[in-house]
Amino acid sequence: MSGARMNKLYERFRVLPGAHPHLADVDTLPPPEYRSCDGKALLKQLAENNRRIARLQNDLYFENRQSLLIVLQALDAGGKDGTINNVFYAMNPQGCRVQSFKTPTPLEQAHDFLWRVHSVAPRTGEVVIFNRSYYESVLVERVHHLVSEREIEFRYGAINHFEELLDFHRTRIVKFYLHISKAEQLRRFVRRLKSPEKHWKISANDYPERKFWDEYIAAFEAAMAHCSTAIAPWFVIPADDKSFRNLAVSEIILRTLEDMKIKVPEPSVDLQQTRKLAAIELARQRKEERRRREEAKNRERKS
């Protein structure tokens, strides 16, 4: 896939700063030009993207100057785990980490909502994927009125300041909302019931929370309107089709890593001298191998 086509996906799904997305008007299916694509072709392109992502992530680890934070958000069954499994599997685990956020513990609830987040943000050289994130504090808590509207408004600003802090310290941030339809969510819930290996994913809140679908959509729209910035953009990814979802996320991650202009550190030794030492050592090894072969032949003759 050409760089121009990759940039097209990046710009197509990015929520511009100051924009107010209306998710009801955003298709959860792939763009029309992708709907007739052969699934094998999408998988082939995903594999090529993953190869390039893995190389760049490895360079990022050895450069050890920048980092990358990837935020994955979705409604239940939106495909966060599947995206992680299919887009990030090729990364070097030395420099990659998935961080999940569950219901805050009593200790976490006794602090501000970002207290538990900062300590798990990426260190230099690291890629960290947040499977859910600090945005839950302006999603779930808004929908269920766990905090006041004034507090929610304050949190939007606090999130922007937090992301500015990370950016100042050379952490690039990209945030994905995996956009599925209500009908697709129900289909996935039913498939989980029919698949014993997926029963662990079933939650008692799956069906009750569907009553709040419109409220969650409004909360996501507000979060993106307040917090999609030039330094930490949101992307709305059509996610009913898993193959296209994975490809689109990989394209945006690949472009982000390329834009980071990662530079592998210069060697800390004199390469010319090291090449000479390597040549000497190789010659010594070959000589030793010849000597051993000759000794083996002599032993065979004597026997």
Phi and psi in degrees as GROMACS dihedral restraints (atoms count N, CA, C in turn):
[ dihedral_restraints ]
;  ai    aj    ak    al  type     phi  dphi    fc
    3     4     5     6     1   -72.8    20    10
    4     5     6     7     1   159.6    20    10
    6     7     8     9     1   -61.2    20    10
    7     8     9    10     1   -35.6    20    10
    9    10    11    12     1   -62.8    20    10
   10    11    12    13     1   -40.2    20    10
   12    13    14    15     1   -69.4    20    10
   13    14    15    16     1   -36.3    20    10
   15    16    17    18     1   -64.1    20    10
   16    17    18    19     1   -44.5    20    10
   18    19    20    21     1   -62.7    20    10
   19    20    21    22     1   -32.8    20    10
   21    22    23    24     1   -62.9    20    10
   22    23    24    25     1   -43.2    20    10
   24    25    26    27     1   -65.5    20    10
   25    26    27    28     1   -41.0    20    10
   27    28    29    30     1   -57.6    20    10
   28    29    30    31     1   -51.0    20    10
   30    31    32    33     1   -72.6    20    10
   31    32    33    34     1   -32.1    20    10
   33    34    35    36     1   -65.3    20    10
   34    35    36    37     1   -37.2    20    10
   36    37    38    39     1  -101.6    20    10
   37    38    39    40     1    -3.8    20    10
   39    40    41    42     1   -76.5    20    10
   40    41    42    43     1   138.2    20    10
   42    43    44    45     1   -89.7    20    10
   43    44    45    46     1   113.6    20    10
   45    46    47    48     1   -68.9    20    10
   46    47    48    49     1   147.8    20    10
   48    49    50    51     1   -55.7    20    10
   49    50    51    52     1   132.3    20    10
   51    52    53    54     1    86.0    20    10
   52    53    54    55     1    -9.0    20    10
   54    55    56    57     1   -76.4    20    10
   55    56    57    58     1   154.7    20    10
   57    58    59    60     1  -119.7    20    10
   58    59    60    61     1    92.2    20    10
   60    61    62    63     1   -66.4    20    10
   61    62    63    64     1   146.4    20    10
   63    64    65    66     1  -119.2    20    10
   64    65    66    67     1    97.5    20    10
   66    67    68    69     1   -65.8    20    10
   67    68    69    70     1   -24.5    20    10
   69    70    71    72     1   -63.6    20    10
   70    71    72    73     1   -23.9    20    10
   72    73    74    75     1   -93.9    20    10
   73    74    75    76     1    -1.1    20    10
   75    76    77    78     1  -101.5    20    10
   76    77    78    79     1   123.3    20    10
   78    79    80    81     1   -67.2    20    10
   79    80    81    82     1   138.6    20    10
   81    82    83    84     1   -89.3    20    10
   82    83    84    85     1    -5.8    20    10
   84    85    86    87     1   -94.1    20    10
   85    86    87    88     1   162.1    20    10
   87    88    89    90     1   -60.5    20    10
   88    89    90    91     1   158.7    20    10
   90    91    92    93     1   -55.2    20    10
   91    92    93    94     1   151.3    20    10
   93    94    95    96     1   -51.9    20    10
   94    95    96    97     1   -38.1    20    10
   96    97    98    99     1   -69.5    20    10
   97    98    99   100     1   -11.9    20    10
   99   100   101   102     1  -101.6    20    10
  100   101   102   103     1   -12.3    20    10
  102   103   104   105     1   -70.8    20    10
  103   104   105   106     1   -24.2    20    10
  105   106   107   108     1   -97.2    20    10
  106   107   108   109     1     4.2    20    10
  108   109   110   111     1   -68.6    20    10
  109   110   111   112     1   141.9    20    10
  111   112   113   114     1   -65.4    20    10
  112   113   114   115     1   130.8    20    10
  114   115   116   117     1   -57.1    20    10
  115   116   117   118     1   -35.5    20    10
  117   118   119   120     1   -65.7    20    10
  118   119   120   121     1   -34.6    20    10
  120   121   122   123     1   -66.7    20    10
  121   122   123   124     1   -39.8    20    10
  123   124   125   126     1   -64.3    20    10
  124   125   126   127     1   -41.7    20    10
  126   127   128   129     1   -65.7    20    10
  127   128   129   130     1   -38.0    20    10
  129   130   131   132     1   -63.3    20    10
  130   131   132   133     1   -43.2    20    10
  132   133   134   135     1   -68.4    20    10
  133   134   135   136     1   -37.5    20    10
  135   136   137   138     1   -60.8    20    10
  136   137   138   139     1   -43.0    20    10
  138   139   140   141     1   -62.0    20    10
  139   140   141   142     1   -40.7    20    10
  141   142   143   144     1   -65.7    20    10
  142   143   144   145     1   -42.6    20    10
  144   145   146   147     1   -61.0    20    10
  145   146   147   148     1   -44.0    20    10
  147   148   149   150     1   -62.6    20    10
  148   149   150   151     1   -36.5    20    10
  150   151   152   153     1   -62.2    20    10
  151   152   153   154     1   -44.5    20    10
  153   154   155   156     1   -70.1    20    10
  154   155   156   157     1   -37.8    20    10
  156   157   158   159     1   -62.1    20    10
  157   158   159   160     1   -43.6    20    10
  159   160   161   162     1   -61.8    20    10
  160   161   162   163     1   -40.3    20    10
  162   163   164   165     1   -64.9    20    10
  163   164   165   166     1   -45.4    20    10
  165   166   167   168     1   -67.2    20    10
  166   167   168   169     1   -37.3    20    10
  168   169   170   171     1   -65.7    20    10
  169   170   171   172     1   -37.4    20    10
  171   172   173   174     1   -64.5    20    10
  172   173   174   175     1   -41.4    20    10
  174   175   176   177     1   -63.1    20    10
  175   176   177   178     1   -40.0    20    10
  177   178   179   180     1   -60.5    20    10
  178   179   180   181     1   -41.3    20    10
  180   181   182   183     1   -62.7    20    10
  181   182   183   184     1   -44.4    20    10
  183   184   185   186     1   -78.1    20    10
  184   185   186   187     1   -28.0    20    10
  186   187   188   189     1   -63.8    20    10
  187   188   189   190     1   -45.4    20    10
  189   190   191   192     1    59.1    20    10
  190   191   192   193     1    40.3    20    10
  192   193   194   195     1  -124.9    20    10
  193   194   195   196     1   -29.6    20    10
  195   196   197   198     1  -121.8    20    10
  196   197   198   199     1   174.6    20    10
  198   199   200   201     1  -150.0    20    10
  199   200   201   202     1   169.1    20    10
  201   202   203   204     1  -134.4    20    10
  202   203   204   205     1   127.5    20    10
  204   205   206   207     1  -110.4    20    10
  205   206   207   208     1   124.6    20    10
  207   208   209   210     1  -115.3    20    10
  208   209   210   211     1   119.7    20    10
  210   211   212   213     1  -103.0    20    10
  211   212   213   214     1   125.4    20    10
  213   214   215   216     1  -113.3    20    10
  214   215   216   217     1   121.2    20    10
  216   217   218   219     1  -130.1    20    10
  217   218   219   220     1   148.2    20    10
  219   220   221   222     1  -169.4    20    10
  220   221   222   223     1   163.0    20    10
  222   223   224   225     1   -69.4    20    10
  223   224   225   226     1   164.7    20    10
  225   226   227   228     1   -53.7    20    10
  226   227   228   229     1   137.6    20    10
  228   229   230   231     1    70.5    20    10
  229   230   231   232     1    18.2    20    10
  231   232   233   234     1   -74.5    20    10
  232   233   234   235     1   -17.6    20    10
  234   235   236   237     1   110.2    20    10
  235   236   237   238     1    22.4    20    10
  237   238   239   240     1   -63.3    20    10
  238   239   240   241     1   -48.2    20    10
  240   241   242   243     1   -63.1    20    10
  241   242   243   244     1   -42.1    20    10
  243   244   245   246     1   -63.6    20    10
  244   245   246   247     1   -37.8    20    10
  246   247   248   249     1   -63.9    20    10
  247   248   249   250     1   -44.6    20    10
  249   250   251   252     1   -60.1    20    10
  250   251   252   253     1   -45.3    20    10
  252   253   254   255     1   -65.7    20    10
  253   254   255   256     1   -32.9    20    10
  255   256   257   258     1   -99.0    20    10
  256   257   258   259     1   -22.3    20    10
  258   259   260   261     1  -103.4    20    10
  259   260   261   262     1   -31.2    20    10
  261   262   263   264     1  -110.5    20    10
  262   263   264   265     1     4.3    20    10
  264   265   266   267     1   -64.4    20    10
  265   266   267   268     1   -26.6    20    10
  267   268   269   270     1   -84.7    20    10
  268   269   270   271     1    -4.1    20    10
  270   271   272   273     1   -71.7    20    10
  271   272   273   274     1   151.7    20    10
  273   274   275   276     1   -70.0    20    10
  274   275   276   277     1   116.7    20    10
  276   277   278   279     1   -63.0    20    10
  277   278   279   280     1   -17.1    20    10
  279   280   281   282     1   -62.7    20    10
  280   281   282   283     1   -28.8    20    10
  282   283   284   285     1  -122.8    20    10
  283   284   285   286     1    21.4    20    10
  285   286   287   288     1  -138.5    20    10
  286   287   288   289     1   139.8    20    10
  288   289   290   291     1  -147.9    20    10
  289   290   291   292     1   139.8    20    10
  291   292   293   294     1  -103.5    20    10
  292   293   294   295     1   128.9    20    10
  294   295   296   297     1  -119.5    20    10
  295   296   297   298     1   117.5    20    10
  297   298   299   300     1   -97.9    20    10
  298   299   300   301     1   150.3    20    10
  300   301   302   303     1  -121.4    20    10
  301   302   303   304     1   116.9    20    10
  303   304   305   306     1  -101.2    20    10
  304   305   306   307     1  -171.4    20    10
  306   307   308   309     1   -57.3    20    10
  307   308   309   310     1   131.5    20    10
  309   310   311   312     1   -57.2    20    10
  310   311   312   313     1   140.5    20    10
  312   313   314   315     1   -74.8    20    10
  313   314   315   316     1   166.4    20    10
  315   316   317   318     1   -55.2    20    10
  316   317   318   319     1   -38.3    20    10
  318   319   320   321     1   -64.7    20    10
  319   320   321   322     1   -43.5    20    10
  321   322   323   324     1   -66.4    20    10
  322   323   324   325     1   -37.7    20    10
  324   325   326   327     1   -66.3    20    10
  325   326   327   328     1   -21.6    20    10
  327   328   329   330     1   -81.7    20    10
  328   329   330   331     1    -1.9    20    10
  330   331   332   333     1  -119.0    20    10
  331   332   333   334     1   177.0    20    10
  333   334   335   336     1   -66.7    20    10
  334   335   336   337     1   160.8    20    10
  336   337   338   339     1   -67.6    20    10
  337   338   339   340     1   -17.6    20    10
  339   340   341   342     1   -95.8    20    10
  340   341   342   343     1    -2.6    20    10
  342   343   344   345     1   -58.4    20    10
  343   344   345   346     1   -41.5    20    10
  345   346   347   348     1   -80.1    20    10
  346   347   348   349     1    -7.6    20    10
  348   349   350   351     1   -91.1    20    10
  349   350   351   352     1   -42.7    20    10
  351   352   353   354     1   -61.8    20    10
  352   353   354   355     1   -37.3    20    10
  354   355   356   357     1   -69.5    20    10
  355   356   357   358     1   -15.8    20    10
  357   358   359   360     1  -110.1    20    10
  358   359   360   361     1     9.3    20    10
  360   361   362   363     1   -67.6    20    10
  361   362   363   364     1   161.5    20    10
  363   364   365   366     1   -64.3    20    10
  364   365   366   367     1   139.6    20    10
  366   367   368   369     1   -86.0    20    10
  367   368   369   370     1   171.0    20    10
  369   370   371   372     1   -60.3    20    10
  370   371   372   373     1   138.2    20    10
  372   373   374   375     1    86.2    20    10
  373   374   375   376     1    -0.7    20    10
  375   376   377   378     1  -111.4    20    10
  376   377   378   379     1   146.7    20    10
  378   379   380   381     1  -106.7    20    10
  379   380   381   382     1   126.2    20    10
  381   382   383   384     1  -123.9    20    10
  382   383   384   385     1   131.3    20    10
  384   385   386   387     1  -106.0    20    10
  385   386   387   388     1   118.9    20    10
  387   388   389   390     1   -88.8    20    10
  388   389   390   391     1   112.6    20    10
  390   391   392   393     1   -89.5    20    10
  391   392   393   394     1    98.5    20    10
  393   394   395   396     1    67.9    20    10
  394   395   396   397     1   174.7    20    10
  396   397   398   399     1  -167.8    20    10
  397   398   399   400     1  -167.0    20    10
  399   400   401   402     1   -62.8    20    10
  400   401   402   403     1   -15.2    20    10
  402   403   404   405     1   -68.6    20    10
  403   404   405   406     1   -17.4    20    10
  405   406   407   408     1   -56.4    20    10
  406   407   408   409     1   -26.8    20    10
  408   409   410   411     1   -73.0    20    10
  409   410   411   412     1   -13.9    20    10
  411   412   413   414     1  -116.2    20    10
  412   413   414   415     1    11.4    20    10
  414   415   416   417     1  -112.7    20    10
  415   416   417   418     1   -77.0    20    10
  417   418   419   420     1   -58.1    20    10
  418   419   420   421     1   -45.3    20    10
  420   421   422   423     1   -71.3    20    10
  421   422   423   424     1   -25.3    20    10
  423   424   425   426     1   -75.2    20    10
  424   425   426   427     1   -47.3    20    10
  426   427   428   429     1   -60.4    20    10
  427   428   429   430     1   -41.5    20    10
  429   430   431   432     1   -98.2    20    10
  430   431   432   433     1    12.5    20    10
  432   433   434   435     1    54.0    20    10
  433   434   435   436     1    44.3    20    10
  435   436   437   438     1   -81.8    20    10
  436   437   438   439     1   -19.9    20    10
  438   439   440   441     1  -136.2    20    10
  439   440   441   442     1   167.2    20    10
  441   442   443   444     1   -74.7    20    10
  442   443   444   445     1   162.1    20    10
  444   445   446   447     1   -60.7    20    10
  445   446   447   448     1   -36.5    20    10
  447   448   449   450     1   -61.9    20    10
  448   449   450   451     1   -40.9    20    10
  450   451   452   453     1   -65.6    20    10
  451   452   453   454     1   -40.9    20    10
  453   454   455   456     1   -60.9    20    10
  454   455   456   457     1   -45.2    20    10
  456   457   458   459     1   -61.1    20    10
  457   458   459   460     1   -41.3    20    10
  459   460   461   462     1   -60.9    20    10
  460   461   462   463     1   -40.2    20    10
  462   463   464   465     1   -65.8    20    10
  463   464   465   466     1   -35.1    20    10
  465   466   467   468     1   -56.5    20    10
  466   467   468   469     1   -47.0    20    10
  468   469   470   471     1   -64.5    20    10
  469   470   471   472     1   -39.7    20    10
  471   472   473   474     1   -64.1    20    10
  472   473   474   475     1   -38.6    20    10
  474   475   476   477     1   -63.3    20    10
  475   476   477   478     1   -45.0    20    10
  477   478   479   480     1   -61.9    20    10
  478   479   480   481     1   -40.1    20    10
  480   481   482   483     1   -67.0    20    10
  481   482   483   484     1   -39.3    20    10
  483   484   485   486     1   -62.7    20    10
  484   485   486   487     1   -43.8    20    10
  486   487   488   489     1   -68.2    20    10
  487   488   489   490     1   -33.4    20    10
  489   490   491   492     1   -63.6    20    10
  490   491   492   493     1   -39.6    20    10
  492   493   494   495     1   -62.0    20    10
  493   494   495   496     1   -46.5    20    10
  495   496   497   498     1   -61.6    20    10
  496   497   498   499     1   -44.0    20    10
  498   499   500   501     1   -62.7    20    10
  499   500   501   502     1   -39.9    20    10
  501   502   503   504     1   -59.4    20    10
  502   503   504   505     1   -32.8    20    10
  504   505   506   507     1   -97.0    20    10
  505   506   507   508     1    28.6    20    10
  507   508   509   510     1    67.3    20    10
  508   509   510   511     1    33.9    20    10
  510   511   512   513     1  -103.0    20    10
  511   512   513   514     1   115.4    20    10
  513   514   515   516     1   -79.5    20    10
  514   515   516   517     1   142.9    20    10
  516   517   518   519     1  -127.4    20    10
  517   518   519   520     1   130.5    20    10
  519   520   521   522     1  -132.2    20    10
  520   521   522   523     1   140.4    20    10
  522   523   524   525     1  -128.7    20    10
  523   524   525   526     1   130.1    20    10
  525   526   527   528     1  -116.5    20    10
  526   527   528   529     1   130.1    20    10
  528   529   530   531     1  -105.2    20    10
  529   530   531   532     1   115.1    20    10
  531   532   533   534     1   -85.6    20    10
  532   533   534   535     1   109.8    20    10
  534   535   536   537     1   -96.3    20    10
  535   536   537   538     1   106.7    20    10
  537   538   539   540     1  -116.0    20    10
  538   539   540   541     1   159.7    20    10
  540   541   542   543     1   -83.9    20    10
  541   542   543   544     1   162.0    20    10
  543   544   545   546     1   -64.4    20    10
  544   545   546   547     1   -37.0    20    10
  546   547   548   549     1   -66.4    20    10
  547   548   549   550     1   -40.4    20    10
  549   550   551   552     1   -66.1    20    10
  550   551   552   553     1   -38.4    20    10
  552   553   554   555     1   -59.2    20    10
  553   554   555   556     1   -44.6    20    10
  555   556   557   558     1   -63.7    20    10
  556   557   558   559     1   -40.8    20    10
  558   559   560   561     1   -58.9    20    10
  559   560   561   562     1   -41.9    20    10
  561   562   563   564     1   -69.3    20    10
  562   563   564   565     1   -37.3    20    10
  564   565   566   567     1   -60.2    20    10
  565   566   567   568     1   -44.0    20    10
  567   568   569   570     1   -66.6    20    10
  568   569   570   571     1   -40.4    20    10
  570   571   572   573     1   -61.9    20    10
  571   572   573   574     1   -35.6    20    10
  573   574   575   576     1   -61.9    20    10
  574   575   576   577     1   -39.9    20    10
  576   577   578   579     1   -63.7    20    10
  577   578   579   580     1   -32.3    20    10
  579   580   581   582     1   -86.4    20    10
  580   581   582   583     1    -7.5    20    10
  582   583   584   585     1  -118.0    20    10
  583   584   585   586     1   102.5    20    10
  585   586   587   588     1   -55.2    20    10
  586   587   588   589     1   -33.1    20    10
  588   589   590   591     1   -70.1    20    10
  589   590   591   592     1   -10.4    20    10
  591   592   593   594     1  -109.5    20    10
  592   593   594   595     1     5.6    20    10
  594   595   596   597     1   -61.7    20    10
  595   596   597   598     1   -27.9    20    10
  597   598   599   600     1   -64.2    20    10
  598   599   600   601     1   -20.3    20    10
  600   601   602   603     1   -80.8    20    10
  601   602   603   604     1   -14.7    20    10
  603   604   605   606     1   -72.3    20    10
  604   605   606   607     1   132.4    20    10
  606   607   608   609     1  -118.7    20    10
  607   608   609   610     1   149.0    20    10
  609   610   611   612     1   -64.1    20    10
  610   611   612   613     1   -19.2    20    10
  612   613   614   615     1   -90.9    20    10
  613   614   615   616     1    -4.4    20    10
  615   616   617   618     1   -53.3    20    10
  616   617   618   619     1   -55.5    20    10
  618   619   620   621     1   -80.5    20    10
  619   620   621   622     1   -42.0    20    10
  621   622   623   624     1   -57.6    20    10
  622   623   624   625     1   -36.6    20    10
  624   625   626   627     1   -70.0    20    10
  625   626   627   628     1   -20.1    20    10
  627   628   629   630     1   -61.9    20    10
  628   629   630   631     1   -23.3    20    10
  630   631   632   633     1   -64.2    20    10
  631   632   633   634     1   -21.9    20    10
  633   634   635   636     1  -103.2    20    10
  634   635   636   637     1    21.2    20    10
  636   637   638   639     1   -52.8    20    10
  637   638   639   640     1   -52.7    20    10
  639   640   641   642     1   -62.6    20    10
  640   641   642   643     1   -36.6    20    10
  642   643   644   645     1   -67.1    20    10
  643   644   645   646     1   -38.3    20    10
  645   646   647   648     1   -66.7    20    10
  646   647   648   649     1   -41.8    20    10
  648   649   650   651     1   -59.8    20    10
  649   650   651   652     1   -44.2    20    10
  651   652   653   654     1   -63.1    20    10
  652   653   654   655     1   -36.8    20    10
  654   655   656   657     1   -67.6    20    10
  655   656   657   658     1   -41.0    20    10
  657   658   659   660     1   -64.1    20    10
  658   659   660   661     1   -42.6    20    10
  660   661   662   663     1   -60.3    20    10
  661   662   663   664     1   -42.9    20    10
  663   664   665   666     1   -66.6    20    10
  664   665   666   667     1   -41.3    20    10
  666   667   668   669     1   -61.9    20    10
  667   668   669   670     1   -42.8    20    10
  669   670   671   672     1   -70.4    20    10
  670   671   672   673     1   -37.5    20    10
  672   673   674   675     1   -64.0    20    10
  673   674   675   676     1   -37.5    20    10
  675   676   677   678     1   -83.4    20    10
  676   677   678   679     1   -29.7    20    10
  678   679   680   681     1  -125.9    20    10
  679   680   681   682     1    14.3    20    10
  681   682   683   684     1   -93.1    20    10
  682   683   684   685     1   108.9    20    10
  684   685   686   687     1  -122.5    20    10
  685   686   687   688     1   171.8    20    10
  687   688   689   690     1   -62.3    20    10
  688   689   690   691     1   -33.8    20    10
  690   691   692   693     1   -90.6    20    10
  691   692   693   694     1   -14.9    20    10
  693   694   695   696     1  -146.0    20    10
  694   695   696   697     1    71.7    20    10
  696   697   698   699     1   -73.9    20    10
  697   698   699   700     1   149.5    20    10
  699   700   701   702     1   -94.6    20    10
  700   701   702   703     1   146.5    20    10
  702   703   704   705     1  -127.2    20    10
  703   704   705   706     1   131.1    20    10
  705   706   707   708     1   -98.6    20    10
  706   707   708   709     1   111.6    20    10
  708   709   710   711     1  -104.8    20    10
  709   710   711   712     1   120.0    20    10
  711   712   713   714     1   -58.4    20    10
  712   713   714   715     1   122.4    20    10
  714   715   716   717     1  -127.0    20    10
  715   716   717   718     1    10.7    20    10
  717   718   719   720     1   -65.4    20    10
  718   719   720   721     1   -37.1    20    10
  720   721   722   723     1   -95.7    20    10
  721   722   723   724     1   113.6    20    10
  723   724   725   726     1   -67.2    20    10
  724   725   726   727     1   -38.0    20    10
  726   727   728   729     1   -64.0    20    10
  727   728   729   730     1   -44.1    20    10
  729   730   731   732     1   -68.3    20    10
  730   731   732   733     1   -40.2    20    10
  732   733   734   735     1   -53.3    20    10
  733   734   735   736     1   -49.1    20    10
  735   736   737   738     1   -63.0    20    10
  736   737   738   739     1   -42.6    20    10
  738   739   740   741     1   -63.5    20    10
  739   740   741   742     1   -45.8    20    10
  741   742   743   744     1   -62.5    20    10
  742   743   744   745     1   -44.4    20    10
  744   745   746   747     1   -62.3    20    10
  745   746   747   748     1   -43.0    20    10
  747   748   749   750     1   -63.7    20    10
  748   749   750   751     1   -37.9    20    10
  750   751   752   753     1   -62.4    20    10
  751   752   753   754     1   -42.6    20    10
  753   754   755   756     1   -71.5    20    10
  754   755   756   757     1   -39.1    20    10
  756   757   758   759     1   -63.8    20    10
  757   758   759   760     1   -42.4    20    10
  759   760   761   762     1   -62.9    20    10
  760   761   762   763     1   -46.2    20    10
  762   763   764   765     1   -62.3    20    10
  763   764   765   766     1   -40.4    20    10
  765   766   767   768     1   -61.3    20    10
  766   767   768   769     1   -46.4    20    10
  768   769   770   771     1   -63.6    20    10
  769   770   771   772     1   -40.2    20    10
  771   772   773   774     1   -64.4    20    10
  772   773   774   775     1   -38.8    20    10
  774   775   776   777     1   -68.0    20    10
  775   776   777   778     1   -18.8    20    10
  777   778   779   780     1   -74.4    20    10
  778   779   780   781     1   -10.0    20    10
  780   781   782   783     1    51.9    20    10
  781   782   783   784     1    53.4    20    10
  783   784   785   786     1   -68.2    20    10
  784   785   786   787     1   135.4    20    10
  786   787   788   789     1  -121.7    20    10
  787   788   789   790     1   119.9    20    10
  789   790   791   792     1   -67.3    20    10
  790   791   792   793     1   136.6    20    10
  792   793   794   795     1   -56.7    20    10
  793   794   795   796     1   146.8    20    10
  795   796   797   798     1   -67.2    20    10
  796   797   798   799     1   148.0    20    10
  798   799   800   801     1   -60.9    20    10
  799   800   801   802     1   145.6    20    10
  801   802   803   804     1   -93.4    20    10
  802   803   804   805     1     4.9    20    10
  804   805   806   807     1  -123.7    20    10
  805   806   807   808     1   165.5    20    10
  807   808   809   810     1   -77.7    20    10
  808   809   810   811     1   106.8    20    10
  810   811   812   813     1   -64.2    20    10
  811   812   813   814     1   -38.1    20    10
  813   814   815   816     1   -62.4    20    10
  814   815   816   817     1   -44.5    20    10
  816   817   818   819     1   -66.0    20    10
  817   818   819   820     1   -38.4    20    10
  819   820   821   822     1   -65.8    20    10
  820   821   822   823     1   -36.9    20    10
  822   823   824   825     1   -63.5    20    10
  823   824   825   826     1   -39.9    20    10
  825   826   827   828     1   -62.6    20    10
  826   827   828   829     1   -43.4    20    10
  828   829   830   831     1   -64.7    20    10
  829   830   831   832     1   -38.4    20    10
  831   832   833   834     1   -64.6    20    10
  832   833   834   835     1   -41.8    20    10
  834   835   836   837     1   -63.2    20    10
  835   836   837   838     1   -41.7    20    10
  837   838   839   840     1   -62.9    20    10
  838   839   840   841     1   -43.5    20    10
  840   841   842   843     1   -67.5    20    10
  841   842   843   844     1   -39.1    20    10
  843   844   845   846     1   -63.1    20    10
  844   845   846   847     1   -43.5    20    10
  846   847   848   849     1   -62.0    20    10
  847   848   849   850     1   -40.7    20    10
  849   850   851   852     1   -64.1    20    10
  850   851   852   853     1   -40.7    20    10
  852   853   854   855     1   -66.1    20    10
  853   854   855   856     1   -42.8    20    10
  855   856   857   858     1   -61.7    20    10
  856   857   858   859     1   -41.8    20    10
  858   859   860   861     1   -61.4    20    10
  859   860   861   862     1   -41.9    20    10
  861   862   863   864     1   -65.0    20    10
  862   863   864   865     1   -39.9    20    10
  864   865   866   867     1   -65.6    20    10
  865   866   867   868     1   -39.6    20    10
  867   868   869   870     1   -63.7    20    10
  868   869   870   871     1   -42.5    20    10
  870   871   872   873     1   -60.1    20    10
  871   872   873   874     1   -41.6    20    10
  873   874   875   876     1   -67.4    20    10
  874   875   876   877     1   -37.6    20    10
  876   877   878   879     1   -64.7    20    10
  877   878   879   880     1   -42.1    20    10
  879   880   881   882     1   -63.1    20    10
  880   881   882   883     1   -42.6    20    10
  882   883   884   885     1   -62.2    20    10
  883   884   885   886     1   -39.1    20    10
  885   886   887   888     1   -65.5    20    10
  886   887   888   889     1   -40.5    20    10
  888   889   890   891     1   -64.2    20    10
  889   890   891   892     1   -41.0    20    10
  891   892   893   894     1   -63.5    20    10
  892   893   894   895     1   -39.5    20    10
  894   895   896   897     1   -64.5    20    10
  895   896   897   898     1   -37.0    20    10
  897   898   899   900     1   -66.6    20    10
  898   899   900   901     1   -40.1    20    10
  900   901   902   903     1   -63.6    20    10
  901   902   903   904     1   -41.7    20    10
  903   904   905   906     1   -68.2    20    10
  904   905   906   907     1   -29.6    20    10
